[in-house]
Amino acid sequence: MKRFEKLGGLLLVLAGLVLLLSRLPLATALEFIVDERYEVMKAFLCNKGFVLYRDIWNDQPPVHTMLLAECFRLWGPSILTARVLASAFGLLLFTAVYELIRRRTSTWCAVISCFLLLASPFVLSLNASVMLEVPAIGTALLSALLLFKRSEKRTWGWLIASGLVMGVALQIKLTAAVVAPAIAAEIAFRQQGNTKQDWQPVVVRNMFFWGIPLLIVFLAIGFTWGKGSLALSLKSHLTDEPSSLPFTVVPRDYPIQWNLFLRHIECVLAAAVGLAWAIRQRRWSEVSFPTVLLATLLFIHGLHRPWWNYYYLHFAVPLAWLSGWAIYKALKDAIGFIQKHGFALSSLATWKALALCILTAAVLARSEGRLEFSVKQLQDSPKINASPLLAKMRRYAPATHWVCAQDVMYPFHAQLKVPPELAVIMAKRFWSGQISALQIINVCRRYKPEQVLLPNGQIAKEWDDFLTPGYQLVYADREFVLYVGKEVLK
């Protein structure tokens, strides 16, 4: 019966996530989040035989791109294939969160926390989008789950496996490192409470057996798939210099947006109550992992630049855990009050129970409303077949070998290649001095693309000099202009 309860709770969580994802236009939405375009185009070009870091500029680790390229090889390079892979990583994230909380508290605490996580800002869209954040954090939390299993069975295999998985997580995206301090604290806290001998040397030894497999996997991937990635990544992430047009901003212009927490205020307050409640009741062991994770995130994101809103996923995990714990305790205590004292309006215990239930209902209702809004917003995303720009690109696709475009999602949907050097054109590449508008034009001169897709606005003289002799404007809207080679139009 107990095993059925554990499995039933997980199935409930995963079934709810699958149901919501099935209601989203995974196969038909043009784009959920802007950075999807870079991930699909990198994998698309890898599937066409181009090599990461040698041919394709990429400042991120290689694992996700290589995995997506293999999925494209097996099932075709479609946006549905990419988003099904993204959804699979979403299931991994929620499985890891559920199991971590269940093992530390209870099944119902895990179910409540997973609902609050799903209803957190950006979380549903990230679970449906071809992005790196959910795969990286989900894999890092899987590493933590393996460590939790080790604390139960006390075997070295779980510790080593946890390190191996964390190495993979870091090669998906380096932001997975935000989970590492919580894992290190877990190793220290568990050992401190489970041995009568000096615990410090044992902790150091355990960290060694966790860290060495991590390092081996990280370096092995880095020297094979990721050859050449480190230099590009360090330069793009550590350089903070004024850049040329069109990106005159620098990383320090993107601090953390603290007002995002106001959109999640019910869980922020519930998490604070849960943390204080756990400390007062001396149940620190149940909330130590999310607390250390939250403290790490406040420190890192308070200092690190740039901040992108999808980083809020990092905060959503510990906030959902702590607020879920508070709600679970409130409901449990409310039921306990009623069972012990009965339901009588003259009883103080009854009013305490009612107050706890009302506060819990307010948190859950606000979260449900935000989740409903997120579903509707994703359902209303622009559709692929409703795009006149994409229709125009597809019209000339048979005679097109290359497309020059900053928004590479349109060439991907048209199944057209962009020059691999231009697969990723983002702000950090400009402010790190790794590309300029003139260099983009020079790449286009070398490849002689049959289609050129540009943002609609005043076209620089250099672009005008490139386009005037051999291209003709065939489409324009408020966002884009499309030029097609005159040879194609004949």
C-alpha positions, 0 to 999 in steps of 0.5 A: 500500500505504501509503495502504491501511494508513492507511485500514485503521487508521482503518476498524478504529478506526471499525468497532470504535466503531460495533460497540460503539455498536450493542450499546448501547440507543441507542433504548431507554435512558431516560438514560445521563448526567443532562445528556442531559435538558437537551440533548434538551429544549432542542432539542425546544422549539426544534423546537416554535418556541421561541427559545433565550435569549429563551424558553428559558434556556440557559447554553451556546452554541447550535450543538449545540442548533440542529443537534439541533433540525434533526435532530428536524425531519428525522427526528423528536424521538426519543432515537434521533435525538439519540443517533445525532447524538451517535455521529456526533460520537464518530466525529469525535472518534476520527477526529481523534485517530487522524489526529493521532497517525498523522501524528505517529507511525504507524498502529499507534500511532494504533490503540493510542491510540484503543483506550486512549481508548475504554477510558478512564473515561466515554469510551464513555458520552459517545460515546453520550450527548446531551452537549456534551463530545464534540462540542466536544472532537472539533471542537476536535481537528479544528481541530488536525488541519487545523493539522497538515495545514498543517504538511505543505503550508504553505498558508494555507488550512489555517491559516484553516480551522483557525481557522474550525473552532475558532470553531465548536467554541467555539460548541458549548461553551466548554470547547473552549478547553482545546485552544487552547494546544496549537494555539498551541504547535504553531504556534510549535514548527513555525515555529521548526523550519522557518525560518532567519529570525526566527521570532517575527514569523512565529508572530505572523502565523500566530496572527493568521491563525488567530485572526481567522477564529476570532473572525469565526465565533464572533461571527457565531454569537453575534450570530445563533443565540447572541443573548443567550447571553453574559450568561446564560453569564457569570452562571451560570459566574462567580457563586459565591454561597450559593444557596437550597434545594434547592441550597445548594452553590456551585461551590467545593464541586466541586473536581476528583476526583483519585481518578478517575485511580486508576481509570485508573492504568495509562494514567497511569503509561504516559503518564508513562513515554512522556513521559520516554521521548520526552524521553530519545530526543529525540522531543519533536515526537511528543508535544509536542501531548498534553503541552501539552494535558495541562499546560493541563488540569492547570492549568485543572482544578486551579483551575477550579470546578465540576468535573464527572466528564465533564470527564475526557474532556479528560484521557483524550485526552492520556493515551491518546495518551502511553500509546499512544505508550509501548506502541507503542515498547515493542512496537517495541523488543521486536520489535527485540530479538528480531530482532537477538538472537534468542529465547534465555532466556540473553540479556538482550535476550530478558528485556527484550523479555519484560518490555516485552510483559508490561507492555504486556499488563497495560495493555491487559488492564486497559483492556479489562476497564474497557471491557467493564464500561462496555458492560455498565453502559450495556446495563443502563441503565433502559429507556423502556418499562419505566418505570411513571412514563413509562407513567402520563405517556403515559396522560394525554398526550392531555389534556396541554399542559404538564408542570412537571418538574425531570427533563425527560427524562420529558416528552421521552420522553412528547413533552410540552412543559415551560415553556421557562423551566424546560427547564434547572433545574440547580444553577448556575442556583440558585447564580447567582441566576437561579432559585429554588423560588418562581420555579419555582412562579410559572412553573407558575401562569402555564402551568397545567400538566396534569402536575407531576412532582416529586422524592419527598420532603417537599413545601414549603408553597409547592408544597402550596399550588399543588397542593392545589386543582387536582391529584391524586397519581396516581403515586409511587415512591422518586424521583418523585411525579406529580400530574395536574390534576383536570380531566384526571382527570374 
